[in-house]
Every structure is written in C-alpha cells, then in structure tokens.
Amino acid sequence: MKIVSNGLAVIEKYVAIVLMFSMTTVMALAVLFRYFLNSPLSWAGEAAVFLLVWISFIGGSLGLKYKAQASVTILLDAIPSVWRKALLITGNTLIILFLVIVLYYSYQWVLSSSVLAQKSNNLQLPMWIPFSAVPIGLSCAFIHILANVEELFRKEESEWKS
C-alpha cells in the first residue's frame, strides 16, 4: 500500500504544481485585463475558484500522507508507546470511517443526473468536472491513510519509545 501511496503522491504533486501555475496565470491575466486593458475577463473568477477547490482537495490529501496537519500531541507524548500506537490506529480508523461515508455520498452526488446535466455559468464547463475534486481528493486521502495505518502496524515497539 505504501508503494501505491508514494506513487500517487508524486502524481498529486505534479498536478498541484500545474493547478497552482494555472491559477496564478488566470489571476494575473484577470488583473491585467481588468486594470490595464479595461476589459475584465468574465470567466477568470469562476476558473480560479474551480482551480482552488482542486488544489485544496489535492493538498489536503497530501497533508494526510505526510501527516502535516496541525495537531496537539500533549496526550500522545504523555502516554506509554503501546497506548500511543493504539490511539493513533484508532484515530486513523475513525478518519477512514469518515472518508468512506463522505466518499459514498460524494460519488452519489457527482454521478447524479442533476450534476451531470449542469454547466457552469461563464465557462460552460460541465459541473461534474469541478465537483469531482471532492471524491477524487478524498479517494487519494483514503489511500494515504490506509498506507499510514499499515505503517503503524508494521512499526516495532522500539520505534515508539523515541
């Protein structure tokens, strides 16, 4: 599972780079056209929002992979290593449960006939494309969390005493 997670993280990083560059370009063009050419781009704001949503879900997934979320570890630091491992596994299991529930409903939502028929106002982009950020980002997060749990089970007792 770790190999899959690592490969997926590489893909996510490149996609995030492309999306960030695209959003920066769109916003720079929007400023250029609005303030210097006096001809605002009607689609720029919508495109920037869609790109930001994708960046957020991909970034959130990568954050789970690298355990980069803000956390308070006072309890984890104060308990014995065996309990620490159990608590971390329990927390990750709860995250997996949450992701499974949200993934189920997000796939139902994106594949619903109302979303499949809907188009965005300015870009006339099918709305399933920007909305797909939710199930795709959470699916990636699910894979990363599974890899993290597998790593927790593989860690030896001596590694927890550091």
C-alpha positions, 0 to 999 in steps of 0.5 A: 500500500505504501508503494501505491501511496508514494506513487500517487503522491508524486502524481498529486504533486505534479498536478498541484504544481500545474493547478497552482501555475494555472491559477496564478496565470488566470489571476494575473491575466484577470488583473491585467485585463481588468486594470490595464486593458479595461476589459475584465475577463468574465470567466477568470473568477469562476476558473480560479475558484474551480482551480482552488477547490482542486488544489485544496482537495489535492493538498489536503490529501497530501497533508494526510500522507505526510501527516502535516496537519496541525495537531496537539500531541500533549496526550500522545507524548504523555502516554506509554508507546503501546497506548500511543500506537493504539490511539493513533490506529484508532484515530486513523480508523475513525478518519477512514470511517469518515472518508468512506461515508463522505466518499459514498455520498460524494460519488452519489452526488457527482454521478447524479443526473442533476450534476451531470446535466449542469454547466457552469455559468461563464465557462460552460464547463460541465459541473461534474468536472469541478465537483469531482475534486471532492471524491477524487481528493478524498479517494487519494486521502483514503489511500494515504491513510490506509498506507499510514495505518499499515505503517503503524502496524508494521512499526516495532515497539522500539520505534515508539519509545523515541 
